[in-house]
Amino acid sequence: MYIAPEPSTYANCSAVRAAGGAPIYAGQPGYSQKFDRDGDGIAMSDTRPN
């Protein structure tokens, strides 16, 4: 059975959370500065919805 890989990009923070991908660290697949509000290299490190 084929299992599709997790996406390496996400449309928004809700999609990251739904996939169970939060937090995402710089250098990991799916990391984007658009998800890193405070610029610390950890995307989705806060709990605020987008």
Contacts in CASP RR format, 6 or more apart in sequence:
PFRMAT RR
TARGET T0000
AUTHOR 0000-0000-0000
METHOD contacts of the structure
MODEL  1
MYIAPEPSTYANCSAVRAAGGAPIYAGQPGYSQKFDRDGDGIAMSDTRPN
6 19 0 8 1.000
6 21 0 8 1.000
6 29 0 8 1.000
7 19 0 8 1.000
7 30 0 8 1.000
8 29 0 8 1.000
8 30 0 8 1.000
9 30 0 8 1.000
9 32 0 8 1.000
10 16 0 8 1.000
10 19 0 8 1.000
10 30 0 8 1.000
10 32 0 8 1.000
10 35 0 8 1.000
12 50 0 8 1.000
13 22 0 8 1.000
13 35 0 8 1.000
13 44 0 8 1.000
13 49 0 8 1.000
13 50 0 8 1.000
14 49 0 8 1.000
14 50 0 8 1.000
16 22 0 8 1.000
16 24 0 8 1.000
16 30 0 8 1.000
16 35 0 8 1.000
16 43 0 8 1.000
16 44 0 8 1.000
17 44 0 8 1.000
21 44 0 8 1.000
22 43 0 8 1.000
22 44 0 8 1.000
23 42 0 8 1.000
23 43 0 8 1.000
23 44 0 8 1.000
23 45 0 8 1.000
24 30 0 8 1.000
24 31 0 8 1.000
24 32 0 8 1.000
24 35 0 8 1.000
24 42 0 8 1.000
24 43 0 8 1.000
24 44 0 8 1.000
25 31 0 8 1.000
25 41 0 8 1.000
25 42 0 8 1.000
25 43 0 8 1.000
26 36 0 8 1.000
26 41 0 8 1.000
26 42 0 8 1.000
26 43 0 8 1.000
30 43 0 8 1.000
31 41 0 8 1.000
31 43 0 8 1.000
32 43 0 8 1.000
33 39 0 8 1.000
33 43 0 8 1.000
35 43 0 8 1.000
35 44 0 8 1.000
36 42 0 8 1.000
36 43 0 8 1.000
36 45 0 8 1.000
37 46 0 8 1.000
38 45 0 8 1.000
38 46 0 8 1.000
END
